[in-house]
Structure formats: C-alpha cells, structure tokens
C-alpha cells in the first residue's frame, strides 16, 4: 500500500493504482473536473500509476496548464471526428491556425466543401466520442518510426518536423485507431471534453472553448474582426515566405538559406510599417500616434522605425514611451495577492502625462522624464522637447488605446495602432504556437539582459502580466485604426540560443520548473540561427541587443 497526501488528507492505495482512480475519490473537493496531477512536484497525466508515497496536487481547467490540456484534448477529439465523418482520402489537411478570443481558428483542405451542415455532423460526432469516454492512449516510438508513421498518415508537416528531432523517442497519442502527435499533456479519456462548440467562420471554422472565468459556458466572445484580418494576413506572409511550420524553417536553416529568409521577412515588415505611416499621414491632423500592445510586442523598436518612415514623408517625429511616466515603484498599486501590480494603469502618472502632452500640442517647452527600471524611480535628465509645425508625437505604452490614459487629449488628433507578436509559425498542422509563448521568451531574454531579471522571476511574474493584459490591453484592441504584427517567422530560432541557458538555470525544486521544462522542450524543435546576420534595426534586436535604435 502507498500513502497519498492530497487536499489536506492522507489515504492509502495499492501500488500501481492509476491516478484517475485517486482523482475520482478526491473529485468532490473540486467544482471542475480534475484533468492532471502534480505528483511530488512533477506533472503527470491521469493514466500514470502510483509507485511510491506521493504528495499530489490536482489540476483543473482553472489552472493554466489544465486549461491548455483541455484545449489540446478538445482539438484531438475534433480531429478524430473530422476523420470519422469524412473519408481520409478526401482530406488533405485539417489545419489549426491561431487562437481568436475563446476559439481556435482552423481550415479544412481537401476534396470536400466546408459547410455548416458538415460542421454540424463533425460536432455531433464529437459529442458521440465524449459520451463513449474512449481512452486517450499514449505510446512511445523511436523517431524514425514516427517519421514513417506520419508519412503514411499523410501528416507531412509532422513527418518533416521529426526529421530534425534530436530526441530519440516521440510520444504518440491515439483515440481508437486514430493517431496523432501533440506538444503537451492530454486528458485521460474523451469524456473530459464536455464543453465546446464548432461554428463556421470566414473560410474556415472556430472551435469554441470555455473561458477560465466560466469553465462550463461556451459562446463566441466579442468582436475580433480586425485581429482576425491581421492574423490571416500574417499567415499569408508565411505562405509568401514559404515557411508555414517549424519543419520547413529547419529545412531552410539546414540548407543555408536563413540569411535570405531574414532579409525577406524584414523587408515585408518594413513595407508594412511604411504603409502604416502613410495611412496615418493621410488621416488628417493626427499629431498623436498612440501605439499599444501587450508585453514584449516590440513597441519601442516599432515606434522608432515608424518614426523613420514619418521622416521619409517630411514629418519630424518624436518617440515617447509612456513607461517614462511611471510613478516611483513604491507608489504602485497592489494586486489581489498583495504583489505590485506593474501592469495597472494606476502605475502611470496620468495627470503629469496629460499635462506634458497638452503642453507639447500647445507649443510649450516640456522636459520629458526617463524611468530608471533598476532603481524604480522617475528621473529628469534635461531632455527638453518643443514641437514644430510638422512634428508628430509617437507615443507607445500598453495603455495607449485606453482613453483613460489620454483623457484630456483631443480625440481627433489621435491615430491608434495596436501591435502584438502574433506568431504566424506553427509546430505542425495540429500544434499551433501560442502567441504568449513567443512573448514570454522575448521578455525573458530582454529582461535578463537589460533589467537583471532571472528567467525564474520572469516566469513567476508572467501570470500577473497576462492578467494585466486581459484587463488593460485586449479589451481595447479592436478600437485601433490599424494593427501590426511584430512577430518574425525566424525569431524563435534566434531566441533559442539566448533563452536555453536562462531556462536551464531554473532549479528543479521550484514550481516554475514545469514551465521552464515545457519551454525547453518547445525550443528543442528549432535549429538555431546566429544573430550576427540580423539587421541592426530589427525588432528582435530590442530583445537580444545590438540595435542601432535607442531601445
């Protein structure tokens, strides 16, 4: 018999008891289904068995890793349903592209029309699979066998991905005879995937899932049309560059074509930035260009490159970071856990910001402050500014789309831009790369270099950063006049070389190690690219260093 300590209780079970049996007994302690377990500090799927005395923490949809597990499992059930409803020979690919609100956008390629009637049949089959509670089985195969297996299944993205896989083994999941590979954990059986919807959207479909705050409710959240357009355009960029997934990127790197890829990607971004400057210039008397976006979007570099484009149009631009109007750190508000809420609007000295910006618009000489992130204080170093006739203020900060920040500034003078690193590269056709993964890696590398922050602390703070974004940034994104995607199709191959040593420094005995391990496994998919060949004004230079701009 083995002792189990969970939820403040101790019970005994026979050696070899599966975790889902233990979870069933503790389920009454939780409102939502138990999806995973952390056993003696290590994440485990529920099919795993007890081998020794264990301290167990159960995880549900309310936990970030539990939510990702539910999403991944729902995609797997949906794919199984597609292949059950449609003959395999008629399907070329079911492509999962990107998250949109509480949904995941995908497209069907093949000799079949994607209609609402077809999606209803797929959804009905998903409900059948859920009712059957079919086991989701994991088995390990060698990498060569995985390459052959996915080639046979017509999943050529995965076939190419594993050609560059260093690990000797690959985990394959199956529901009955339907096999696939997924990057991350799965629920124990199909019965856990209770809440979802499947609806047509543009030329594809949305797999709708619950939100964290309402785990049993599924409905399409909000209007995301502008975000959808920029995401779809970004995927078209990937098509232009012929780099839809990690396997293709690795092939180009191995063939010595990384430099050409970088130059093409940078040229596409520069052209887009130029188009935005022209659009703002044609919009009327817009003397305030307001740039907002979540953490690590590259707002600072973008603002300087946009300034260059304005100069080419005959304007004199002045980039201003709202971060420089932060109050002294001791005056920041605190969140519900008593920690400094560094994403809150109240961290900004709003009154001083409005006073200075109005002063500039009215022709006065204003001293612009600079925030010292090391000391946590606002400083004045004699940086004076006075606007001329053709001068434009390019203001960047996470709150720039929130009218509460610029409450006294004339609305007719503002041109609003939303920027985010919207990853257009997928691991393969079924495993998308969440935007947040790219951003946390960017932030980790930058903060270690410029702020002396460890990777451990970056991961520890990330949940607070994400909550701040959900509250302060994402609700305002559709108010933007234009959106810009700062993600670079090659960037994770560059960041890998900087991020891996930082992640390896995180001790195994801290809660953040699970996330570090996940990110290390993720970065292992990529071949590396030497940063020496990256242009000095690239957005990625904001994070790895070596920029020719003042970032």
Buried (B, 14 or more C-beta within 10 A) or exposed (E): EBEBBBEEEEBEBEEEBBBBEBBEEBBEEBEBBBBBBBBEEEBBBBBBBBEEEBEBBBBBBBBBBBBBBBBBBBBBBBBBBBBBBBEEEEBBBBBBBBBBBBBBBBBBEBEBEBEEEBBBBBBEBBBEBBEEEBBBBBEEBEBEBBBBBBBEBEBBBBBBBBBBBEEEEBBBBBBEEBBBBBBBBBBBBBBBBBBBBBBBBEEBBBBBBBBEEEBEEBEBEEEBEBBBEBBBBBBEBBEEBEBBBBBBBBBBBEEEEBBEBBEBBBEBBBEBBBEBBBBBBEBEEBBBBBBBBBBBBBBBBBBBBBBBBBEEBEBEBBBBBBBBBBBBBEEBEEBEEEEBBBBBBEBBBBEEBBBBBBBBBEEEEBEBBBBBBEEBBBEEEEEEBEBEEEBBBBBBBBBBBBEEBBEEBEEEBBBBBBBBBBBBBBBBBBBBBBBBBBBBBBBBBBBBBBEEBBBBBBBBBBEBBBBBBBEBBBEBBBEBBBBBBBBBBBBBBBBBBBBBEBBEEBEEEEEBBBBBBBBBEBBEBBBBBEBEEBBEBBBBBBBBBEBEBEB
